[in-house]
Amino acid sequence: MGSRVGRDSIEAMRRAAARRAGARRTKWKPAATRPTAGWAALTDAEQRVAN
């Protein structure tokens, strides 16, 4: 447990330093994952060209 306390405090210091530097946490969810292969992986523009 002691190592977690140290790790948490290091992480808190890192976040505080990032805030002082102007970085902010995002408030939106990450983008949905897209397929990496096949027709479903193509963007709308790529699908128009392919058809």
Z-matrix of the N, CA and C atoms (Angstrom, degrees):
N
C 1 1.450
C 2 1.515 1 111.19
N 3 1.314 2 117.87 1 -33.93
C 4 1.458 3 120.80 2 -179.23
C 5 1.517 4 112.74 3 -59.40
N 6 1.344 5 116.71 4 -36.39
C 7 1.460 6 118.59 5 -179.60
C 8 1.524 7 110.92 6 -69.06
N 9 1.330 8 117.54 7 -32.28
C 10 1.466 9 119.76 8 177.93
C 11 1.518 10 110.94 9 -67.44
N 12 1.328 11 117.43 10 -40.19
C 13 1.462 12 120.75 11 178.78
C 14 1.523 13 109.28 12 -60.40
N 15 1.329 14 116.81 13 -45.54
C 16 1.457 15 120.27 14 178.02
C 17 1.508 16 112.39 15 -62.99
N 18 1.336 17 116.39 16 -41.94
C 19 1.461 18 121.01 17 179.66
C 20 1.522 19 110.65 18 -64.17
N 21 1.340 20 117.29 19 -42.43
C 22 1.458 21 120.93 20 179.76
C 23 1.519 22 111.11 21 -63.16
N 24 1.339 23 117.23 22 -41.02
C 25 1.456 24 119.11 23 -178.91
C 26 1.527 25 110.92 24 -69.81
N 27 1.324 26 117.05 25 -35.48
C 28 1.463 27 119.87 26 176.46
C 29 1.524 28 109.84 27 -64.55
N 30 1.327 29 116.38 28 -42.43
C 31 1.467 30 120.42 29 178.23
C 32 1.523 31 110.59 30 -63.25
N 33 1.318 32 118.30 31 -41.09
C 34 1.464 33 121.71 32 178.29
C 35 1.529 34 110.62 33 -62.84
N 36 1.322 35 117.41 34 -40.87
C 37 1.469 36 120.62 35 177.87
C 38 1.528 37 110.69 36 -65.42
N 39 1.339 38 116.44 37 -38.56
C 40 1.460 39 119.75 38 178.45
C 41 1.531 40 111.09 39 -63.89
N 42 1.341 41 116.22 40 -43.80
C 43 1.468 42 119.73 41 178.79
C 44 1.522 43 111.07 42 -64.19
N 45 1.333 44 117.22 43 -40.82
C 46 1.472 45 120.74 44 179.19
C 47 1.526 46 110.44 45 -63.15
N 48 1.319 47 117.11 46 -41.80
C 49 1.465 48 120.30 47 178.81
C 50 1.526 49 110.43 48 -64.47
N 51 1.317 50 117.01 49 -39.55
C 52 1.463 51 120.70 50 178.79
C 53 1.529 52 110.37 51 -64.99
N 54 1.338 53 117.01 52 -40.41
C 55 1.468 54 119.68 53 177.91
C 56 1.524 55 111.10 54 -63.29
N 57 1.337 56 116.50 55 -42.87
C 58 1.468 57 119.79 56 178.60
C 59 1.522 58 111.16 57 -62.00
N 60 1.321 59 116.65 58 -30.87
C 61 1.461 60 121.47 59 179.50
C 62 1.528 61 111.76 60 -81.01
N 63 1.328 62 117.28 61 -5.66
C 64 1.462 63 120.75 62 177.33
C 65 1.510 64 115.22 63 105.16
N 66 1.312 65 118.09 64 -2.28
C 67 1.472 66 120.70 65 179.78
C 68 1.520 67 109.85 66 -76.63
N 69 1.296 68 116.64 67 142.96
C 70 1.457 69 121.94 68 177.08
C 71 1.508 70 109.11 69 -128.41
N 72 1.326 71 116.63 70 149.78
C 73 1.459 72 120.92 71 176.20
C 74 1.514 73 109.03 72 -72.88
N 75 1.304 74 116.15 73 146.89
C 76 1.458 75 119.85 74 177.64
C 77 1.520 76 109.35 75 -75.52
N 78 1.310 77 115.62 76 153.05
C 79 1.459 78 120.57 77 -179.70
C 80 1.517 79 111.39 78 -115.39
N 81 1.316 80 116.44 79 9.30
C 82 1.451 81 119.60 80 178.26
C 83 1.510 82 109.85 81 -113.93
N 84 1.294 83 114.28 82 160.46
C 85 1.463 84 120.48 83 -178.92
C 86 1.525 85 108.92 84 -79.22
N 87 1.318 86 117.30 85 152.48
C 88 1.464 87 119.69 86 176.42
C 89 1.529 88 110.72 87 -63.08
N 90 1.294 89 115.69 88 152.53
C 91 1.462 90 120.65 89 -179.79
C 92 1.526 91 110.11 90 -61.68
N 93 1.307 92 114.73 91 149.24
C 94 1.463 93 119.61 92 177.59
C 95 1.524 94 108.95 93 -63.05
N 96 1.286 95 115.99 94 145.75
C 97 1.461 96 119.35 95 179.85
C 98 1.524 97 109.80 96 -73.06
N 99 1.307 98 114.81 97 143.79
C 100 1.465 99 121.16 98 179.25
C 101 1.516 100 109.08 99 -108.52
N 102 1.311 101 115.93 100 153.31
C 103 1.461 102 118.66 101 174.32
C 104 1.533 103 109.45 102 -61.75
N 105 1.314 104 117.27 103 150.90
C 106 1.462 105 120.81 104 -178.88
C 107 1.517 106 112.99 105 -103.95
N 108 1.337 107 116.99 106 -5.90
C 109 1.466 108 120.01 107 -179.43
C 110 1.517 109 109.43 108 -145.70
N 111 1.309 110 114.97 109 158.97
C 112 1.465 111 120.57 110 177.01
C 113 1.520 112 112.69 111 85.26
N 114 1.335 113 114.59 112 179.84
C 115 1.462 114 120.30 113 -177.61
C 116 1.517 115 111.90 114 -61.58
N 117 1.312 116 117.55 115 -33.65
C 118 1.470 117 120.49 116 -178.87
C 119 1.528 118 112.10 117 -66.53
N 120 1.321 119 118.20 118 -19.04
C 121 1.459 120 121.44 119 -179.73
C 122 1.525 121 112.48 120 -80.35
N 123 1.326 122 116.92 121 -15.35
C 124 1.467 123 120.48 122 -177.87
C 125 1.528 124 111.12 123 -75.85
N 126 1.330 125 115.21 124 144.99
C 127 1.465 126 120.05 125 173.19
C 128 1.506 127 108.98 126 -75.05
N 129 1.332 128 117.53 127 169.60
C 130 1.465 129 120.61 128 178.63
C 131 1.532 130 110.77 129 -58.67
N 132 1.326 131 117.26 130 -42.90
C 133 1.457 132 121.01 131 -179.97
C 134 1.529 133 110.62 132 -63.62
N 135 1.306 134 118.27 133 -41.86
C 136 1.459 135 121.93 134 179.61
C 137 1.525 136 110.33 135 -65.63
N 138 1.317 137 117.38 136 -37.11
C 139 1.466 138 120.64 137 179.05
C 140 1.515 139 110.56 138 -67.58
N 141 1.352 140 117.66 139 -37.78
C 142 1.475 141 120.05 140 178.14
C 143 1.527 142 110.63 141 -63.54
N 144 1.323 143 118.02 142 -40.68
C 145 1.446 144 121.95 143 178.93
C 146 1.522 145 110.74 144 -67.66
N 147 1.326 146 117.28 145 -40.69
C 148 1.460 147 121.96 146 -176.79
C 149 1.532 148 112.11 147 -68.55
N 150 1.316 149 116.72 148 -30.91
C 151 1.468 150 119.88 149 -177.92
C 152 1.468 151 107.99 150 -82.82
